[in-house]
Amino acid sequence: MSEELRLYSYWRSSAAYRVRIGLNLKGLAYETMPVHLLRDGGEQLTPAFAATNPQKLVPVLQHGQRLFRQSLAILEYIDEMWPEPPLLPATSRERQRVRALAQMVATDVHPLNNLRVMRYFEGEWNVPQAERDAWTRHWIMEGFDAFEALLDGHPATGTFCDGFLPTIADCCLVPQVYNARRFGVDMARYPTIVAVERACMELPAFRDAAPDRQPDAPLQA
């Protein structure tokens, strides 16, 4: 377990942002290996990076000589390797709820508005920027409408998405709120989500994982 950790990351990647939060919550030191998703057409598309991840996506976590891919799988890996503090609740029913919330963001909302989708719209169909932004807002709001409904008034919702400790659901939610604000989503319609995000951002683990605090972030992010 003492083997070195390296995270292949991009400062504004929400999937990498999730993993940064998880590593910080565990108090784990790691080296950031920047992969610029825009420079020279995208460093993730190079043969060198494809050897690290054939999907040509970040994040990738390197633990010693082993490489781990997919943000949710990485979060569960670090939770199993370093159990304290836990990123999943104690009971099966509670864990199911947290995983479902995390997957709402990571598998339903985020894939519809990530960089490769936007590039396809632009490069193959010449979709204007304004229409691409409207697409992004639409799918974030579709997801957040449901997410808010599942948080608001649920007995398991506490300071965080589930109870009073951050979980993988919070690791996924906070980066998606960052994206929502980037694209002009009116967050006033999601008071419970905003309250959870506010509680998260009071913790150094979340603040230090923020895009503008990353070593590869531009000076004016």
N, C-alpha and C positions, 0 to 999 in steps of 0.2 A: 504494500500500500504506500510505501515511501517513494515509489517511482515518480518521476517528474510528470507533471501535467502540462500539456500544450493545447490551446484552443485556437483552431483555425476559424477566424471570425472576420466580420466586416462591421464597422461601427454602427451602421444603420440597419443591419439585418435583424429583423424581429426574432427570427429563430435563434440566432446567435445570442441575442439579448436575453432570451429565456434561460439559456444555459449559463450565461454570465451571472444572472441572478441566483440560480441554483448553486453554482460553485461558491459564490459569495456567502450565501446563507449557511453553507457548510464550513465556511472559514478556510477554504482550500486555496492555496497559492497556485497560480498557473501562469504560464507564459502565453501572451497573445501573439499569434501568428497571423498578421493581417493578410487578407485576400481581398483586393480591391475589385468590387463587382462591376465597376464602370471603366476603369483605366484600360486603355488599349483594347477595347471591346469586351473586357471582363477577364480578370486573371483566373477566375474559376473555370474558364473554358479552355485553359491551356492543357497540353498533354501532361505537364508536370503535376498540376493539381488533379487532373482526372485520374492519375495513378493513386492519389490519396482518397478521392471519392468519385467513383464512376458516374454518379448522378450530377457531378459538377455543381454542387450546392454546399453552402456553409449552414451550420457549423459541422466541424469534425473535431472530436476530442481525442487527443493522443495521450494514452496513459502508459508510460514506458514504451514498449514496442508495439502496442496494440492500438488500433484505430477504431473509434466508435462514431456512428453516424445516426442521424435523425434525432431532433432535439428532445422529443418526449422519451425516446429510448435512452438517450444520454442522461436525462434527469433521473430516470428510474435506476440507471446503472450507478450513478453517484450516490443515490439514496440507499442502495443496497450495500455499496462498498463502505460508505461512511454514514451509519444509521442515525447519528445525532448531529443536529436536530432533525427530526423526520420531515420529509416533504410530502408524506402521505399520512392520512389519519389511521387510527388504531383498528377500526372494524372494517369488515368487508363492504358493508353498505356505505359507510362513509367514504371509503376509498373509491367505490364505484362512482359516487356523485362527483368527487374531485376529478377523477379521470374523465368523466363525461364533460365536465366544464372545460377542462384543459383541451380536450379534443374538439369541442365546439369551435375554439379559436384556431387550434393548430391544423385541423383537418378540414374544417368547413369554411371558415372565413379567410384565413391567411392565404391558402393556395390560390384563391380567385383574384388576389390583388398583388401577388409578388412580382418581382422584377421580370422574370422570364415570360409571364403572361402579358405584361405591359409591352415588352419588347416585341412579342408576336403580333399584338394588336397594331403596333406602330409599323413594324417592318413588313408584315404580310398583308395587312388590310388598310394601312394608312389611316388608322383611327386618330382623329385629332386629340391633342392633349386634354382639352376640356371634357371630351367624351370619355376618355380613359379615367380621368379624375371622378367623373360622375359614376362610372361603373364601380370604382373603388369605394366611394361613399355608400352606394346602394348596398353592396354586400357586407360592408362593416355594419351598417345600420340594421340589416336583416339579422345578422348574428347578434348584435347588441340588444335588439328588441327581445330576443329569446333569452339571452344571458341575463338581462335585467329582470325579466319575469321569473327566472329560476332562482335569483338571489333575493329579490324583494319579498319580505315576509316569510321566507323559509326558516324553519326553526334552527337549521344547521348554520345559517349565515351568521357570522359574528363580525368582529373587527375586519376579518379577512373573508375570502370567499367561503371558507369552511372553518368556523370556530375562531380561535384566537391565536393561531399560529399560521404563518404563510405556508402554502402548499404549492404543488405544481400548477394548480389552477391560477394562483396569483402570478406565478412565473410567466404564464402565458397571457394573462389578461393585461398586465401593465404594458408590455410592448405593443399590444394591439391598441390600447388607448393612445399611446404615443403616435401610432400610425393614424388613428382617427383624427387626432388634432392636426396632424400634418395635412390631411386632406379636407379639413374644414367641416368635419362632422360636429353638429351641435350637441355637445355633451350634457347640456342642461336637461335633456330628456331621459338621462340615465343617472339619476341621483345615487342609487345604490352602488353602481359601478364606480362612480366618481368618489364616493366615500371610501370604498375599498382601496382604490388607487391612492388616495390621500394617505391612508394608514400605511400602505406599503412604502410610499416615498418618504415616510418618516424614518425608515430603517436604512442604515448605511449600506446594507447589502443591495438594496434596490437603487439607491442614489448612485453608488459607485459603478453600477452596471449600465447606467444611462448612456445613450449614444454619444453625447457631447463630452463625456468623460473618458472616452476610449483613446488609446495612444494613436490610432489611425484616423481619428476624427479631424476634419479640417479645422483651422483656427477659428473660422466663422461658420459654425454648424447651424 
